[in-house]
Amino acid sequence: MKILYLGDVMGRAGRRAITENLDRLRTEWKLDFIVVNGENATGGMGLSAAHARVLLDAGADCLTLGDHAFDQKDMLSFIEQEPRIIRPLNFSKAAPGKGARLISARNGRKVLVTQALGQVFMKRPFDDPFSALEPVLKAHPLGGQATAVIVDIHCEATSEKMATGHFCDGRASLVVGTHTHVPTADAMILPGGTGYLSDAGMCGDYHSVIGMEKAEPLRRFITGMPKERFTPANEEATLSGVYVETDDRSGKATRILPVRQGGRLQQSGPSDG
């Protein structure tokens, strides 16, 4: 399978980049499955039902969330109606929705998508991601019902993300980090056949401070005092993420490349690699 995973969509600029480019990339790169992290698509904080529809209508096969999963309150009910949206496995036990689902690709194959929140440096305490992931991976072995298994580890620390990659090695097609909005340069296939990237970066305007207009973050760093609310930056966005090809029989990764399309970052993708 040919799979595209795109990092945190940041505000209007990120949504615009998705709606203007996703169909084209699916055609040009012959993509079988596209996952988009919608964590910050609505004003930089969470994902509304309306914006979830925009991303799905643009061509995403699945949306993942993160620690801001329910910042937009209508997601509490919408996630129960829309099975293509995945919230973190180790969110509150009272949370609606599911943290892992088998989702049909357009070619008819099944892809398991799951997400867990890290614990290190996170503002809120979350349950152990490793014990949350273990029963999901055991229930969906590679080469079984799922043609591919994708794990989104949404956290701050690259060490925790790397540990998750090794924990899942040989049991997932792809482990990809999200949350920091900064793409890393360590795309690789681990010894057991799992594609890995510490952070997919964001789909947003990189002439910013992790997707926000520069003035207010700079003021807070310099003075230690807030003055205004953060506002998502709205110049041309870069689509940032990872492309992976998998073997349909084993489910293991055979090729992995960073993706950066449009905007200010150096361009990268399967057509360049």
PyRosetta script that sets phi, psi and omega in degrees:
from pyrosetta import init, pose_from_sequence

init()
pose = pose_from_sequence("MKILYLGDVMGRAGRRAITENLDRLRTEWKLDFIVVNGENATGGMGLSAAHARVLLDAGADCLTLGDHAFDQKDMLSFIEQEPRIIRPLNFSKAAPGKGARLISARNGRKVLVTQALGQVFMKRPFDDPFSALEPVLKAHPLGGQATAVIVDIHCEATSEKMATGHFCDGRASLVVGTHTHVPTADAMILPGGTGYLSDAGMCGDYHSVIGMEKAEPLRRFITGMPKERFTPANEEATLSGVYVETDDRSGKATRILPVRQGGRLQQSGPSDG")
pose.set_psi(1, 152.1)
pose.set_omega(1, 173.8)
pose.set_phi(2, -110.0)
pose.set_psi(2, 116.8)
pose.set_omega(2, -170.7)
pose.set_phi(3, -121.4)
pose.set_psi(3, 136.2)
pose.set_omega(3, 173.7)
pose.set_phi(4, -116.2)
pose.set_psi(4, 127.7)
pose.set_omega(4, 175.4)
pose.set_phi(5, -118.0)
pose.set_psi(5, 122.4)
pose.set_omega(5, -179.1)
pose.set_phi(6, -110.2)
pose.set_psi(6, 135.9)
pose.set_omega(6, -176.6)
pose.set_phi(7, -73.3)
pose.set_psi(7, -178.1)
pose.set_omega(7, -171.3)
pose.set_phi(8, -45.6)
pose.set_psi(8, 119.1)
pose.set_omega(8, 175.0)
pose.set_phi(9, -76.0)
pose.set_psi(9, 124.9)
pose.set_omega(9, -173.1)
pose.set_phi(10, -111.2)
pose.set_psi(10, 101.3)
pose.set_omega(10, 171.9)
pose.set_phi(11, 62.3)
pose.set_psi(11, -160.1)
pose.set_omega(11, -174.9)
pose.set_phi(12, -62.9)
pose.set_psi(12, -40.2)
pose.set_omega(12, -179.0)
pose.set_phi(13, -61.2)
pose.set_psi(13, -42.1)
pose.set_omega(13, 178.8)
pose.set_phi(14, -66.8)
pose.set_psi(14, -43.2)
pose.set_omega(14, 178.4)
pose.set_phi(15, -61.4)
pose.set_psi(15, -41.7)
pose.set_omega(15, -179.8)
pose.set_phi(16, -62.5)
pose.set_psi(16, -42.1)
pose.set_omega(16, 179.0)
pose.set_phi(17, -62.9)
pose.set_psi(17, -38.0)
pose.set_omega(17, 177.8)
pose.set_phi(18, -65.2)
pose.set_psi(18, -50.8)
pose.set_omega(18, -175.1)
pose.set_phi(19, -66.8)
pose.set_psi(19, -29.5)
pose.set_omega(19, -177.4)
pose.set_phi(20, -85.5)
pose.set_psi(20, -17.5)
pose.set_omega(20, -169.6)
pose.set_phi(21, -125.6)
pose.set_psi(21, -18.5)
pose.set_omega(21, -168.9)
pose.set_phi(22, -67.1)
pose.set_psi(22, -43.6)
pose.set_omega(22, 178.6)
pose.set_phi(23, -61.2)
pose.set_psi(23, -40.9)
pose.set_omega(23, 179.7)
pose.set_phi(24, -62.3)
pose.set_psi(24, -45.3)
pose.set_omega(24, -179.3)
pose.set_phi(25, -65.9)
pose.set_psi(25, -37.5)
pose.set_omega(25, 178.2)
pose.set_phi(26, -60.0)
pose.set_psi(26, -41.5)
pose.set_omega(26, -179.3)
pose.set_phi(27, -72.3)
pose.set_psi(27, -49.4)
pose.set_omega(27, -175.4)
pose.set_phi(28, -65.2)
pose.set_psi(28, -38.4)
pose.set_omega(28, -175.8)
pose.set_phi(29, -99.1)
pose.set_psi(29, 1.7)
pose.set_omega(29, 178.8)
pose.set_phi(30, 54.5)
pose.set_psi(30, 49.3)
pose.set_omega(30, -175.0)
pose.set_phi(31, -74.8)
pose.set_psi(31, 138.3)
pose.set_omega(31, 175.7)
pose.set_phi(32, -93.7)
pose.set_psi(32, -26.1)
pose.set_omega(32, -173.4)
pose.set_phi(33, -155.7)
pose.set_psi(33, 134.9)
pose.set_omega(33, -178.8)
pose.set_phi(34, -127.9)
pose.set_psi(34, 125.6)
pose.set_omega(34, 174.3)
pose.set_phi(35, -114.0)
pose.set_psi(35, 136.0)
pose.set_omega(35, 179.0)
pose.set_phi(36, -126.5)
pose.set_psi(36, 130.4)
pose.set_omega(36, 173.0)
pose.set_phi(37, -84.1)
pose.set_psi(37, 115.4)
pose.set_omega(37, -176.1)
pose.set_phi(38, -98.0)
pose.set_psi(38, 14.5)
pose.set_omega(38, -171.5)
pose.set_phi(39, -48.4)
pose.set_psi(39, -36.7)
pose.set_omega(39, -174.3)
pose.set_phi(40, -123.3)
pose.set_psi(40, 23.3)
pose.set_omega(40, -172.1)
pose.set_phi(41, -70.2)
pose.set_psi(41, -24.6)
pose.set_omega(41, -176.9)
pose.set_phi(42, -105.6)
pose.set_psi(42, 98.7)
pose.set_omega(42, 178.4)
pose.set_phi(43, 61.3)
pose.set_psi(43, 19.4)
pose.set_omega(43, -179.1)
pose.set_phi(44, 83.2)
pose.set_psi(44, -1.4)
pose.set_omega(44, -176.5)
pose.set_phi(45, -137.6)
pose.set_psi(45, 95.5)
pose.set_omega(45, 176.6)
pose.set_phi(46, 85.6)
pose.set_psi(46, -172.1)
pose.set_omega(46, -176.6)
pose.set_phi(47, -138.0)
pose.set_psi(47, 121.6)
pose.set_omega(47, 177.1)
pose.set_phi(48, -83.1)
pose.set_psi(48, 163.4)
pose.set_omega(48, 176.9)
pose.set_phi(49, -60.9)
pose.set_psi(49, -42.0)
pose.set_omega(49, -178.6)
pose.set_phi(50, -62.9)
pose.set_psi(50, -42.9)
pose.set_omega(50, -179.4)
pose.set_phi(51, -75.0)
pose.set_psi(51, -27.7)
pose.set_omega(51, 172.8)
pose.set_phi(52, -62.3)
pose.set_psi(52, -42.7)
pose.set_omega(52, 177.7)
pose.set_phi(53, -62.2)
pose.set_psi(53, -39.5)
pose.set_omega(53, 178.8)
pose.set_phi(54, -59.4)
pose.set_psi(54, -47.1)
pose.set_omega(54, -178.2)
pose.set_phi(55, -67.4)
pose.set_psi(55, -39.9)
pose.set_omega(55, 179.0)
pose.set_phi(56, -69.2)
pose.set_psi(56, -42.1)
pose.set_omega(56, 178.5)
pose.set_phi(57, -65.5)
pose.set_psi(57, -26.8)
pose.set_omega(57, 178.8)
pose.set_phi(58, -73.6)
pose.set_psi(58, -14.6)
pose.set_omega(58, 176.2)
pose.set_phi(59, 128.6)
pose.set_psi(59, -0.5)
pose.set_omega(59, 176.4)
pose.set_phi(60, -68.0)
pose.set_psi(60, 134.3)
pose.set_omega(60, 176.1)
pose.set_phi(61, -84.9)
pose.set_psi(61, -21.3)
pose.set_omega(61, -176.7)
pose.set_phi(62, -157.3)
pose.set_psi(62, 146.0)
pose.set_omega(62, 175.1)
pose.set_phi(63, -120.2)
pose.set_psi(63, 135.4)
pose.set_omega(63, 170.6)
pose.set_phi(64, -107.7)
pose.set_psi(64, 164.7)
pose.set_omega(64, -176.3)
pose.set_phi(65, -119.6)
pose.set_psi(65, -128.7)
pose.set_omega(65, -177.3)
pose.set_phi(66, 165.3)
pose.set_psi(66, -153.7)
pose.set_omega(66, -177.1)
pose.set_phi(67, -70.1)
pose.set_psi(67, -17.3)
pose.set_omega(67, 175.6)
pose.set_phi(68, -97.6)
pose.set_psi(68, 23.3)
pose.set_omega(68, -171.7)
pose.set_phi(69, -50.1)
pose.set_psi(69, -41.3)
pose.set_omega(69, -173.1)
pose.set_phi(70, -118.7)
pose.set_psi(70, 27.0)
pose.set_omega(70, 174.4)
pose.set_phi(71, -63.4)
pose.set_psi(71, -34.1)
pose.set_omega(71, 173.5)
pose.set_phi(72, -93.2)
pose.set_psi(72, 112.3)
pose.set_omega(72, -166.5)
pose.set_phi(73, -64.0)
pose.set_psi(73, -26.4)
pose.set_omega(73, -179.9)
pose.set_phi(74, -68.8)
pose.set_psi(74, -14.0)
pose.set_omega(74, 176.0)
pose.set_phi(75, -68.3)
pose.set_psi(75, -24.8)
pose.set_omega(75, 178.8)
pose.set_phi(76, -57.1)
pose.set_psi(76, -37.9)
pose.set_omega(76, 178.5)
pose.set_phi(77, -94.9)
pose.set_psi(77, -35.4)
pose.set_omega(77, -175.4)
pose.set_phi(78, -65.8)
pose.set_psi(78, -35.4)
pose.set_omega(78, -178.3)
pose.set_phi(79, -64.2)
pose.set_psi(79, -24.7)
pose.set_omega(79, 176.5)
pose.set_phi(80, -75.1)
pose.set_psi(80, -22.8)
pose.set_omega(80, -178.9)
pose.set_phi(81, -92.8)
pose.set_psi(81, -20.4)
pose.set_omega(81, -172.5)
pose.set_phi(82, -120.1)
pose.set_psi(82, 98.4)
pose.set_omega(82, -175.2)
pose.set_phi(83, -70.5)
pose.set_psi(83, -8.2)
pose.set_omega(83, -179.8)
pose.set_phi(84, -86.1)
pose.set_psi(84, 4.9)
pose.set_omega(84, 176.8)
pose.set_phi(85, -107.3)
pose.set_psi(85, 127.1)
pose.set_omega(85, -177.2)
pose.set_phi(86, -112.6)
pose.set_psi(86, 124.6)
pose.set_omega(86, 172.6)
pose.set_phi(87, -99.9)
pose.set_psi(87, 167.9)
pose.set_omega(87, -177.5)
pose.set_phi(88, -61.5)
pose.set_psi(88, 138.9)
pose.set_omega(88, 177.5)
pose.set_phi(89, -56.9)
pose.set_psi(89, -41.8)
pose.set_omega(89, -171.8)
pose.set_phi(90, -101.7)
pose.set_psi(90, 28.7)
pose.set_omega(90, 169.6)
pose.set_phi(91, -72.4)
pose.set_psi(91, -177.3)
pose.set_omega(91, 178.5)
pose.set_phi(92, -52.2)
pose.set_psi(92, 140.8)
pose.set_omega(92, 178.7)
pose.set_phi(93, -63.5)
pose.set_psi(93, -19.1)
pose.set_omega(93, 178.4)
pose.set_phi(94, -87.0)
pose.set_psi(94, -2.2)
pose.set_omega(94, -175.5)
pose.set_phi(95, -67.5)
pose.set_psi(95, 139.7)
pose.set_omega(95, 174.3)
pose.set_phi(96, -74.0)
pose.set_psi(96, 170.5)
pose.set_omega(96, 177.9)
pose.set_phi(97, 81.0)
pose.set_psi(97, -173.9)
pose.set_omega(97, -177.5)
pose.set_phi(98, -125.1)
pose.set_psi(98, 149.6)
pose.set_omega(98, 178.3)
pose.set_phi(99, -96.8)
pose.set_psi(99, 0.2)
pose.set_omega(99, 177.4)
pose.set_phi(100, -157.9)
pose.set_psi(100, 135.8)
pose.set_omega(100, 177.3)
pose.set_phi(101, -148.8)
pose.set_psi(101, 148.4)
pose.set_omega(101, 166.8)
pose.set_phi(102, -85.6)
pose.set_psi(102, 124.0)
pose.set_omega(102, -176.8)
pose.set_phi(103, -123.1)
pose.set_psi(103, 137.4)
pose.set_omega(103, -178.5)
pose.set_phi(104, -79.0)
pose.set_psi(104, 128.7)
pose.set_omega(104, 171.2)
pose.set_phi(105, -78.6)
pose.set_psi(105, 168.2)
pose.set_omega(105, -178.6)
pose.set_phi(106, -68.7)
pose.set_psi(106, -18.8)
pose.set_omega(106, 176.8)
pose.set_phi(107, -89.7)
pose.set_psi(107, 5.5)
pose.set_omega(107, 176.7)
pose.set_phi(108, 92.8)
pose.set_psi(108, -13.3)
pose.set_omega(108, 178.8)
pose.set_phi(109, -74.7)
pose.set_psi(109, 159.7)
pose.set_omega(109, -179.5)
pose.set_phi(110, -103.3)
pose.set_psi(110, 135.9)
pose.set_omega(110, 177.4)
pose.set_phi(111, -122.4)
pose.set_psi(111, 127.1)
pose.set_omega(111, 173.6)
pose.set_phi(112, -87.1)
pose.set_psi(112, 124.9)
pose.set_omega(112, 175.5)
pose.set_phi(113, -118.4)
pose.set_psi(113, 128.6)
pose.set_omega(113, 178.4)
pose.set_phi(114, -139.3)
pose.set_psi(114, 158.0)
pose.set_omega(114, -179.3)
pose.set_phi(115, -141.8)
pose.set_psi(115, 142.5)
pose.set_omega(115, 173.7)
pose.set_phi(116, -133.8)
pose.set_psi(116, 150.5)
pose.set_omega(116, 176.0)
pose.set_phi(117, -94.9)
pose.set_psi(117, 138.8)
pose.set_omega(117, 174.6)
pose.set_phi(118, -77.3)
pose.set_psi(118, 175.3)
pose.set_omega(118, -179.2)
pose.set_phi(119, -113.7)
pose.set_psi(119, -29.1)
pose.set_omega(119, -172.2)
pose.set_phi(120, -73.7)
pose.set_psi(120, 125.6)
pose.set_omega(120, 176.5)
pose.set_phi(121, 65.9)
pose.set_psi(121, 8.7)
pose.set_omega(121, 178.5)
pose.set_phi(122, -79.1)
pose.set_psi(122, 147.8)
pose.set_omega(122, -174.4)
pose.set_phi(123, -71.0)
pose.set_psi(123, -27.2)
pose.set_omega(123, 180.0)
pose.set_phi(124, -116.4)
pose.set_psi(124, 149.3)
pose.set_omega(124, 176.6)
pose.set_phi(125, -78.5)
pose.set_psi(125, 132.3)
pose.set_omega(125, 176.7)
pose.set_phi(126, -125.3)
pose.set_psi(126, 157.2)
pose.set_omega(126, 178.9)
pose.set_phi(127, -64.8)
pose.set_psi(127, 161.2)
pose.set_omega(127, -179.4)
pose.set_phi(128, -56.2)
pose.set_psi(128, 119.9)
pose.set_omega(128, -179.4)
pose.set_phi(129, -68.3)
pose.set_psi(129, -29.3)
pose.set_omega(129, -176.8)
pose.set_phi(130, -69.4)
pose.set_psi(130, -43.7)
pose.set_omega(130, 178.5)
pose.set_phi(131, -71.2)
pose.set_psi(131, -24.2)
pose.set_omega(131, 176.0)
pose.set_phi(132, -73.6)
pose.set_psi(132, -38.4)
pose.set_omega(132, -177.7)
pose.set_phi(133, -76.2)
pose.set_psi(133, -32.3)
pose.set_omega(133, -172.3)
pose.set_phi(134, -53.3)
pose.set_psi(134, -52.6)
pose.set_omega(134, -177.9)
pose.set_phi(135, -66.5)
pose.set_psi(135, -29.2)
pose.set_omega(135, 177.9)
pose.set_phi(136, -67.3)
pose.set_psi(136, -45.4)
pose.set_omega(136, 179.3)
pose.set_phi(137, -66.4)
pose.set_psi(137, -37.5)
pose.set_omega(137, 178.5)
pose.set_phi(138, -66.0)
pose.set_psi(138, -36.4)
pose.set_omega(138, -177.1)
pose.set_phi(139, -77.1)
pose.set_psi(139, -17.4)
pose.set_omega(139, -176.0)
pose.set_phi(140, -132.4)
pose.set_psi(140, 70.0)
pose.set_omega(140, -178.9)
pose.set_phi(141, -66.3)
pose.set_psi(141, 145.3)
pose.set_omega(141, 176.2)
pose.set_phi(142, -59.1)
pose.set_psi(142, 141.0)
pose.set_omega(142, -179.2)
pose.set_phi(143, 85.1)
pose.set_psi(143, 0.1)
pose.set_omega(143, 178.0)
pose.set_phi(144, -98.7)
pose.set_psi(144, -129.4)
pose.set_omega(144, -178.1)
pose.set_phi(145, -63.4)
pose.set_psi(145, -33.4)
pose.set_omega(145, 179.6)
pose.set_phi(146, -92.7)
pose.set_psi(146, 124.4)
pose.set_omega(146, 175.4)
pose.set_phi(147, -69.9)
pose.set_psi(147, -31.3)
pose.set_omega(147, 177.3)
pose.set_phi(148, -144.1)
pose.set_psi(148, 151.9)
pose.set_omega(148, 177.5)
pose.set_phi(149, -125.9)
pose.set_psi(149, 124.6)
pose.set_omega(149, -178.0)
pose.set_phi(150, -118.0)
pose.set_psi(150, 128.7)
pose.set_omega(150, 179.0)
pose.set_phi(151, -117.9)
pose.set_psi(151, 121.3)
pose.set_omega(151, 174.0)
pose.set_phi(152, -100.8)
pose.set_psi(152, 116.7)
pose.set_omega(152, 176.5)
pose.set_phi(153, -106.0)
pose.set_psi(153, 110.0)
pose.set_omega(153, -171.0)
pose.set_phi(154, -100.6)
pose.set_psi(154, 99.4)
pose.set_omega(154, -176.6)
pose.set_phi(155, -161.8)
pose.set_psi(155, 174.2)
pose.set_omega(155, -177.1)
pose.set_phi(156, -83.3)
pose.set_psi(156, -48.4)
pose.set_omega(156, -166.7)
pose.set_phi(157, -82.9)
pose.set_psi(157, 125.8)
pose.set_omega(157, 175.3)
pose.set_phi(158, -63.3)
pose.set_psi(158, -30.5)
pose.set_omega(158, 178.5)
pose.set_phi(159, -62.2)
pose.set_psi(159, -41.7)
pose.set_omega(159, 179.4)
pose.set_phi(160, -68.8)
pose.set_psi(160, -35.9)
pose.set_omega(160, 177.3)
pose.set_phi(161, -66.6)
pose.set_psi(161, -44.5)
pose.set_omega(161, 178.5)
pose.set_phi(162, -61.9)
pose.set_psi(162, -40.6)
pose.set_omega(162, 178.1)
pose.set_phi(163, -61.5)
pose.set_psi(163, -38.8)
pose.set_omega(163, 177.7)
pose.set_phi(164, -64.7)
pose.set_psi(164, -40.1)
pose.set_omega(164, 176.9)
pose.set_phi(165, -58.2)
pose.set_psi(165, -47.2)
pose.set_omega(165, 179.7)
pose.set_phi(166, -67.7)
pose.set_psi(166, -35.5)
pose.set_omega(166, 178.0)
pose.set_phi(167, -62.2)
pose.set_psi(167, -36.3)
pose.set_omega(167, -177.3)
pose.set_phi(168, -93.6)
pose.set_psi(168, -4.6)
pose.set_omega(168, -172.9)
pose.set_phi(169, -59.1)
pose.set_psi(169, 129.3)
pose.set_omega(169, -177.9)
pose.set_phi(170, 86.4)
pose.set_psi(170, -9.3)
pose.set_omega(170, -178.4)
pose.set_phi(171, -117.6)
pose.set_psi(171, -6.5)
pose.set_omega(171, 178.4)
pose.set_phi(172, -135.3)
pose.set_psi(172, 150.8)
pose.set_omega(172, 175.2)
pose.set_phi(173, -77.2)
pose.set_psi(173, -35.8)
pose.set_omega(173, -176.7)
pose.set_phi(174, -148.5)
pose.set_psi(174, 131.7)
pose.set_omega(174, 167.1)
pose.set_phi(175, -117.4)
pose.set_psi(175, 120.9)
pose.set_omega(175, -176.9)
pose.set_phi(176, -131.1)
pose.set_psi(176, 133.8)
pose.set_omega(176, 177.8)
pose.set_phi(177, -86.5)
pose.set_psi(177, 147.2)
pose.set_omega(177, 173.2)
pose.set_phi(178, -135.0)
pose.set_psi(178, 174.4)
pose.set_omega(178, 171.4)
pose.set_phi(179, 112.2)
pose.set_psi(179, -39.2)
pose.set_omega(179, -172.3)
pose.set_phi(180, -83.2)
pose.set_psi(180, -15.9)
pose.set_omega(180, 179.9)
pose.set_phi(181, 71.4)
pose.set_psi(181, 9.6)
pose.set_omega(181, -180.0)
pose.set_phi(182, -122.6)
pose.set_psi(182, 116.0)
pose.set_omega(182, -178.0)
pose.set_phi(183, -69.4)
pose.set_psi(183, 140.0)
pose.set_omega(183, 178.4)
pose.set_phi(184, -99.2)
pose.set_psi(184, 166.5)
pose.set_omega(184, -172.7)
pose.set_phi(185, -110.2)
pose.set_psi(185, 29.9)
pose.set_omega(185, -173.3)
pose.set_phi(186, -116.4)
pose.set_psi(186, 32.3)
pose.set_omega(186, 176.8)
pose.set_phi(187, -60.3)
pose.set_psi(187, 126.6)
pose.set_omega(187, -178.1)
pose.set_phi(188, -159.9)
pose.set_psi(188, 165.6)
pose.set_omega(188, 171.8)
pose.set_phi(189, -105.5)
pose.set_psi(189, 120.3)
pose.set_omega(189, -178.6)
pose.set_phi(190, -71.1)
pose.set_psi(190, 164.6)
pose.set_omega(190, -173.8)
pose.set_phi(191, -56.0)
pose.set_psi(191, -32.0)
pose.set_omega(191, -179.2)
pose.set_phi(192, -84.5)
pose.set_psi(192, -1.5)
pose.set_omega(192, 176.3)
pose.set_phi(193, 102.1)
pose.set_psi(193, 12.4)
pose.set_omega(193, 178.5)
pose.set_phi(194, -94.4)
pose.set_psi(194, 126.7)
pose.set_omega(194, 172.9)
pose.set_phi(195, -70.9)
pose.set_psi(195, 142.9)
pose.set_omega(195, -174.5)
pose.set_phi(196, -142.7)
pose.set_psi(196, 140.4)
pose.set_omega(196, 170.4)
pose.set_phi(197, -147.3)
pose.set_psi(197, 128.7)
pose.set_omega(197, -175.9)
pose.set_phi(198, -64.4)
pose.set_psi(198, -39.6)
pose.set_omega(198, 175.4)
pose.set_phi(199, -151.4)
pose.set_psi(199, 132.1)
pose.set_omega(199, -178.9)
pose.set_phi(200, -77.0)
pose.set_psi(200, -11.0)
pose.set_omega(200, -175.5)
pose.set_phi(201, 78.4)
pose.set_psi(201, -163.0)
pose.set_omega(201, -178.8)
pose.set_phi(202, -122.9)
pose.set_psi(202, 156.3)
pose.set_omega(202, 166.7)
pose.set_phi(203, -95.9)
pose.set_psi(203, 93.2)
pose.set_omega(203, -174.3)
pose.set_phi(204, -169.7)
pose.set_psi(204, -174.8)
pose.set_omega(204, -179.0)
pose.set_phi(205, -83.7)
pose.set_psi(205, 113.8)
pose.set_omega(205, -177.6)
pose.set_phi(206, -83.1)
pose.set_psi(206, -4.2)
pose.set_omega(206, 172.2)
pose.set_phi(207, -86.0)
pose.set_psi(207, 69.8)
pose.set_omega(207, -165.6)
pose.set_phi(208, -166.8)
pose.set_psi(208, -174.4)
pose.set_omega(208, 168.0)
pose.set_phi(209, -112.0)
pose.set_psi(209, 100.5)
pose.set_omega(209, -172.7)
pose.set_phi(210, 41.2)
pose.set_psi(210, 43.6)
pose.set_omega(210, 173.3)
pose.set_phi(211, 99.7)
pose.set_psi(211, -8.3)
pose.set_omega(211, 179.3)
pose.set_phi(212, -101.4)
pose.set_psi(212, 148.0)
pose.set_omega(212, 173.4)
pose.set_phi(213, -50.3)
pose.set_psi(213, 140.9)
pose.set_omega(213, -167.5)
pose.set_phi(214, -70.3)
pose.set_psi(214, -31.9)
pose.set_omega(214, -166.8)
pose.set_phi(215, -59.7)
pose.set_psi(215, -49.0)
pose.set_omega(215, -175.4)
pose.set_phi(216, -71.1)
pose.set_psi(216, -44.1)
pose.set_omega(216, 174.2)
pose.set_phi(217, -58.4)
pose.set_psi(217, -42.1)
pose.set_omega(217, 178.2)
pose.set_phi(218, -60.7)
pose.set_psi(218, -44.0)
pose.set_omega(218, 179.5)
pose.set_phi(219, -59.0)
pose.set_psi(219, -43.2)
pose.set_omega(219, -178.5)
pose.set_phi(220, -68.5)
pose.set_psi(220, -39.0)
pose.set_omega(220, 176.4)
pose.set_phi(221, -63.8)
pose.set_psi(221, -40.5)
pose.set_omega(221, -174.7)
pose.set_phi(222, -78.1)
pose.set_psi(222, -42.0)
pose.set_omega(222, -173.8)
pose.set_phi(223, -102.8)
pose.set_psi(223, -19.8)
pose.set_omega(223, -175.2)
pose.set_phi(224, 76.4)
pose.set_psi(224, 9.9)
pose.set_omega(224, -176.0)
pose.set_phi(225, -127.2)
pose.set_psi(225, 136.9)
pose.set_omega(225, 174.6)
pose.set_phi(226, -81.3)
pose.set_psi(226, 152.3)
pose.set_omega(226, 174.7)
pose.set_phi(227, -129.8)
pose.set_psi(227, -44.0)
pose.set_omega(227, -178.2)
pose.set_phi(228, -131.3)
pose.set_psi(228, 169.4)
pose.set_omega(228, 174.8)
pose.set_phi(229, -74.2)
pose.set_psi(229, 151.8)
pose.set_omega(229, 172.6)
pose.set_phi(230, -67.7)
pose.set_psi(230, 141.6)
pose.set_omega(230, 179.4)
pose.set_phi(231, -127.4)
pose.set_psi(231, 128.1)
pose.set_omega(231, 179.2)
pose.set_phi(232, -59.3)
pose.set_psi(232, 137.1)
pose.set_omega(232, 175.8)
pose.set_phi(233, -68.7)
pose.set_psi(233, 150.1)
pose.set_omega(233, -168.9)
pose.set_phi(234, -134.4)
pose.set_psi(234, 25.9)
pose.set_omega(234, 170.7)
pose.set_phi(235, -86.1)
pose.set_psi(235, -172.4)
pose.set_omega(235, -175.1)
pose.set_phi(236, -58.1)
pose.set_psi(236, 132.7)
pose.set_omega(236, -177.3)
pose.set_phi(237, -93.2)
pose.set_psi(237, 157.0)
pose.set_omega(237, 168.7)
pose.set_phi(238, -104.2)
pose.set_psi(238, 130.2)
pose.set_omega(238, 168.5)
pose.set_phi(239, -79.4)
pose.set_psi(239, 120.7)
pose.set_omega(239, -175.0)
pose.set_phi(240, -127.3)
pose.set_psi(240, 134.0)
pose.set_omega(240, -179.9)
pose.set_phi(241, 179.2)
pose.set_psi(241, -142.7)
pose.set_omega(241, -175.7)
pose.set_phi(242, -148.0)
pose.set_psi(242, 143.6)
pose.set_omega(242, 177.2)
pose.set_phi(243, -113.2)
pose.set_psi(243, 133.9)
pose.set_omega(243, 179.6)
pose.set_phi(244, -138.5)
pose.set_psi(244, 140.4)
pose.set_omega(244, 172.0)
pose.set_phi(245, -109.1)
pose.set_psi(245, 139.3)
pose.set_omega(245, -177.7)
pose.set_phi(246, -124.8)
pose.set_psi(246, 155.1)
pose.set_omega(246, 173.4)
pose.set_phi(247, -80.6)
pose.set_psi(247, 126.5)
pose.set_omega(247, -174.4)
pose.set_phi(248, -68.1)
pose.set_psi(248, -22.7)
pose.set_omega(248, -179.0)
pose.set_phi(249, -85.3)
pose.set_psi(249, -45.2)
pose.set_omega(249, -176.3)
pose.set_phi(250, -93.3)
pose.set_psi(250, -22.6)
pose.set_omega(250, -175.3)
pose.set_phi(251, 79.5)
pose.set_psi(251, -0.9)
pose.set_omega(251, -176.3)
pose.set_phi(252, -84.8)
pose.set_psi(252, 155.4)
pose.set_omega(252, -178.6)
pose.set_phi(253, -72.9)
pose.set_psi(253, 139.0)
pose.set_omega(253, 175.6)
pose.set_phi(254, -115.3)
pose.set_psi(254, -16.3)
pose.set_omega(254, -179.2)
pose.set_phi(255, -157.4)
pose.set_psi(255, 140.9)
pose.set_omega(255, 177.1)
pose.set_phi(256, -144.9)
pose.set_psi(256, 138.0)
pose.set_omega(256, -178.9)
pose.set_phi(257, -144.3)
pose.set_psi(257, 141.9)
pose.set_omega(257, 171.6)
pose.set_phi(258, -68.6)
pose.set_psi(258, 150.3)
pose.set_omega(258, 178.0)
pose.set_phi(259, -119.5)
pose.set_psi(259, 125.9)
pose.set_omega(259, 171.5)
pose.set_phi(260, -142.3)
pose.set_psi(260, 114.1)
pose.set_omega(260, -175.9)
pose.set_phi(261, -130.2)
pose.set_psi(261, 125.2)
pose.set_omega(261, 177.8)
pose.set_phi(262, 80.8)
pose.set_psi(262, 172.9)
pose.set_omega(262, 175.8)
pose.set_phi(263, 69.2)
pose.set_psi(263, -150.0)
pose.set_omega(263, -168.6)
pose.set_phi(264, -93.3)
pose.set_psi(264, -19.9)
pose.set_omega(264, -174.7)
pose.set_phi(265, -78.3)
pose.set_psi(265, 155.1)
pose.set_omega(265, 175.4)
pose.set_phi(266, -59.1)
pose.set_psi(266, 133.5)
pose.set_omega(266, -172.5)
pose.set_phi(267, -75.7)
pose.set_psi(267, 143.8)
pose.set_omega(267, -179.3)
pose.set_phi(268, -156.7)
pose.set_psi(268, 145.6)
pose.set_omega(268, 177.5)
pose.set_phi(269, 172.6)
pose.set_psi(269, 177.5)
pose.set_omega(269, -176.1)
pose.set_phi(270, -61.2)
pose.set_psi(270, -28.0)
pose.set_omega(270, 178.3)
pose.set_phi(271, -72.9)
pose.set_psi(271, -15.7)
pose.set_omega(271, 179.3)
pose.set_phi(272, -102.7)
pose.set_psi(272, -10.7)
pose.set_omega(272, -172.6)
pose.set_phi(273, -107.9)
pose.dump_pdb("model.pdb")
